[in-house]
């Protein structure tokens, strides 16, 4: 079975969800990812409450065959309230989402594990996994942290999302990747980025949200990372290139990202 490819939200973030579905279909993707809740200082996302947009998006998916791989983003912090995410999960389920991107933002590890477990249980009721993404500026900084948290909860839908950028800039190793239970991996995020020695918090977040490179244009050893992970997983292509949005269309950026990623995978 070959890999399936998902157009992550950030790659063409200026598009509405229904537009992203059409671009994904036109450029050869199998799936898309949507952001329903802000990751930073973004405005609220219309797809969460706009019934008309939800219906247009569903119609676009039905017409094209594009599926919804994942929805973003649930932050489990010290003020986490499970009930706040019911609408998020309900809308995601209506759109057919399979996975939820989760960030661990609580430094109290025991409380984080308890709340993550509670979210896993609730997400399972909507037919979704809870994919914990280690990021070096959060409380789940690296792969070992993610393994500890997901292993501590007794839910089969507890999963780990490996992002090439965060893997490269955290204290994670290929052995850490190999130690992840393959059943805990649903999809993998791919991008490239420049090498930065001792990056600041601002640099980490800037690159993550707005300036990533096509595979092969940066310094991440993506090939070794992918070789250390199961080969049959969905590859989510997350390559925001904010500086190029004024000169390169979303369709062209999506096509370039897919082509370069497929070339990388074919070379493994």
C-alpha positions in Angstrom: 0.0 0.0 0.0 1.4 3.4 -1.0 1.3 6.5 1.1 -1.6 8.8 1.1 -1.0 12.5 1.2 -2.8 15.2 3.1 -2.8 19.0 2.4 -2.2 20.5 5.9 -4.0 23.7 6.8 -0.8 25.8 7.0 0.4 25.0 3.5 -2.5 27.0 1.9 -3.8 28.8 5.0 -5.3 31.7 3.1 -7.9 29.3 1.5 -11.3 28.6 3.0 -11.9 24.9 3.8 -14.0 24.3 0.7 -11.4 26.0 -1.5 -8.7 23.9 0.1 -10.6 20.7 -0.7 -10.8 21.8 -4.4 -7.1 22.7 -4.5 -6.2 19.4 -2.9 -8.2 17.5 -5.5 -6.8 19.5 -8.4 -3.2 18.9 -7.3 -3.4 15.2 -6.5 -3.8 15.0 -2.7 -5.9 12.3 -1.0 -6.9 14.3 2.1 -6.9 17.7 3.7 -6.4 19.1 7.3 -8.5 21.9 8.7 -7.9 24.3 11.6 -11.0 24.9 13.6 -9.5 26.5 16.7 -6.7 29.1 16.8 -3.1 28.0 17.4 -2.0 31.6 18.3 -3.3 35.1 17.8 -5.5 34.1 14.8 -9.1 35.1 14.4 -11.8 32.5 15.2 -12.3 30.1 12.3 -15.7 30.4 10.5 -15.8 26.6 9.8 -16.6 26.0 13.5 -19.9 27.9 13.4 -20.8 28.7 9.8 -23.3 26.0 8.8 -23.3 27.2 5.2 -19.5 26.9 5.0 -19.7 23.5 6.6 -22.2 22.4 3.9 -20.1 23.8 1.1 -17.1 22.0 2.4 -19.0 18.7 2.8 -20.3 19.1 -0.8 -16.8 19.7 -2.1 -15.5 16.6 -0.3 -18.3 14.5 -1.6 -17.8 15.7 -5.2 -14.0 15.3 -5.2 -13.5 12.2 -2.9 -11.1 14.2 -0.7 -11.3 13.1 2.9 -10.6 15.0 6.1 -7.6 13.6 7.8 -7.2 15.8 10.9 -8.5 18.9 12.7 -6.6 21.4 14.8 -5.9 22.4 17.5 -6.6 21.3 21.1 -4.3 22.7 23.7 -4.2 20.9 27.0 -3.1 23.5 29.5 -3.5 24.3 33.2 -7.0 25.7 32.5 -8.2 22.8 30.3 -11.9 22.3 30.3 -13.1 19.2 28.3 -16.6 20.6 27.7 -15.2 23.5 25.7 -14.3 21.1 22.9 -17.6 19.4 22.3 -18.6 21.7 19.4 -15.1 21.3 17.9 -15.5 17.5 18.0 -19.0 17.5 16.8 -18.2 19.7 13.8 -15.1 17.6 13.1 -17.1 14.4 13.2 -19.7 15.9 10.8 -16.9 16.7 8.4 -15.5 13.2 8.7 -12.3 13.9 10.6 -10.2 10.9 11.8 -7.6 12.6 14.0 -7.3 15.6 16.3 -4.0 17.5 16.7 -3.2 17.9 20.4 -0.6 20.1 22.1 0.5 19.5 25.6 0.8 22.9 27.4 0.6 21.9 31.0 3.9 21.7 33.0 2.1 19.6 35.7 2.8 16.2 34.1 0.3 14.3 36.2 -2.5 16.8 35.4 -1.6 16.8 31.7 -1.8 13.0 31.6 -5.2 13.0 33.4 -6.6 15.7 31.0 -5.2 14.1 27.9 -6.7 10.8 28.9 -10.1 12.5 29.4 -9.8 14.0 26.0 -8.8 10.7 24.4 -12.0 9.2 25.9 -14.2 12.0 24.6 -12.5 12.0 21.2 -13.1 8.3 20.9 -16.8 8.8 21.3 -16.7 10.9 18.1 -14.6 8.3 16.3 -11.3 10.2 16.4 -7.8 9.7 17.7 -6.0 12.3 19.9 -2.6 12.8 18.2 -0.1 14.5 20.6 2.5 16.6 18.8 5.7 17.2 20.6 7.0 20.8 20.1 10.1 22.2 21.7 8.3 25.2 23.2 5.5 23.2 24.9 5.4 21.0 27.9 5.7 17.9 25.6 9.0 18.9 24.1 10.3 15.8 22.4 9.4 12.3 21.3 10.3 10.8 24.7 7.8 13.1 26.4 5.1 12.1 24.0 5.8 8.4 24.5 5.5 8.9 28.3 2.2 10.8 28.1 0.5 8.5 25.5 1.7 5.4 27.3 0.3 6.6 30.6 -3.3 6.7 29.4 -5.3 3.5 28.7 -6.8 4.5 25.4 -6.1 2.9 22.1 -6.7 6.2 20.3 -3.9 8.0 22.1 -1.3 8.7 19.4 1.9 10.6 18.6 2.2 13.1 15.7 5.8 13.4 14.4 6.5 16.8 12.7 9.8 17.0 10.9 10.5 20.5 12.0 9.8 19.9 15.7 11.6 16.5 15.6 14.7 18.2 14.2 14.7 21.1 16.7 14.0 19.1 19.8 16.2 16.7 21.8 14.8 13.7 19.8 16.8 11.0 18.0 16.2 8.3 15.4 16.2 5.7 18.2 13.4 7.7 19.9 11.4 7.5 16.6 12.0 3.7 16.4 10.8 3.3 19.9 7.3 4.6 19.1 4.7 1.8 18.9 3.7 1.9 15.2 0.0 1.6 16.3 0.5 5.0 18.0 1.3 6.7 14.7 -1.6 7.8 12.4 0.1 10.4 10.3 3.4 12.2 9.9 4.0 15.9 9.1 6.7 16.6 6.5 8.6 19.8 5.7 12.1 21.1 5.5 13.8 24.1 7.3 17.2 25.8 7.6 19.6 24.9 10.3 19.6 27.4 13.2 22.0 27.0 16.1 20.3 27.4 19.4 17.0 28.9 18.0 15.1 31.4 20.1 11.5 30.9 21.0 10.5 33.5 18.4 12.5 31.7 15.7 11.0 28.4 16.5 7.4 29.7 16.3 8.1 31.9 13.3 9.5 28.9 11.3 6.7 26.6 12.5 3.8 28.9 11.5 5.1 30.8 8.6 8.5 29.9 7.1 9.2 26.3 6.2 11.0 24.9 3.1 10.1 22.3 0.5 11.9 19.0 1.1 15.4 19.2 -0.1 15.7 23.0 0.2 16.7 22.9 3.9 18.9 21.0 6.4 16.5 18.5 8.0 17.4 14.8 7.3 13.8 14.0 6.5 14.8 10.8 4.7 16.3 9.3 7.8 13.4 10.4 9.9 10.9 8.7 7.5 13.0 5.5 7.4 12.8 5.3 11.2 9.0 5.5 11.1 6.3 3.1 9.7 6.1 3.4 5.9 2.3 3.0 5.5 1.2 6.1 7.3 -0.6 9.2 5.9 1.9 12.0 5.1 0.6 15.4 6.0 2.4 18.1 4.0 2.8 21.2 6.2 4.8 23.8 4.5 3.7 27.4 5.1 5.7 29.8 2.9 4.1 33.1 4.0 6.7 35.3 2.1 5.7 33.6 -1.2 1.9 34.0 -0.8 1.9 37.2 -2.8 3.7 35.7 -5.8 2.9 32.0 -5.8 -0.7 30.8 -5.9 -2.0 28.4 -3.3 -2.5 25.8 -6.0 1.1 26.1 -7.2 2.4 26.0 -3.6 0.3 22.9 -2.9 1.5 21.2 -6.1 5.2 22.0 -5.5 4.9 20.7 -1.9 3.3 17.4 -3.0 5.7 16.9 -5.9 8.8 17.4 -3.8 7.5 15.2 -1.0 6.6 12.4 -3.4 10.0 12.6 -4.9 11.5 12.2 -1.4 9.3 9.3 -0.5 10.1 7.5 -3.8 13.8 7.8 -3.0 13.6 6.0 0.3 
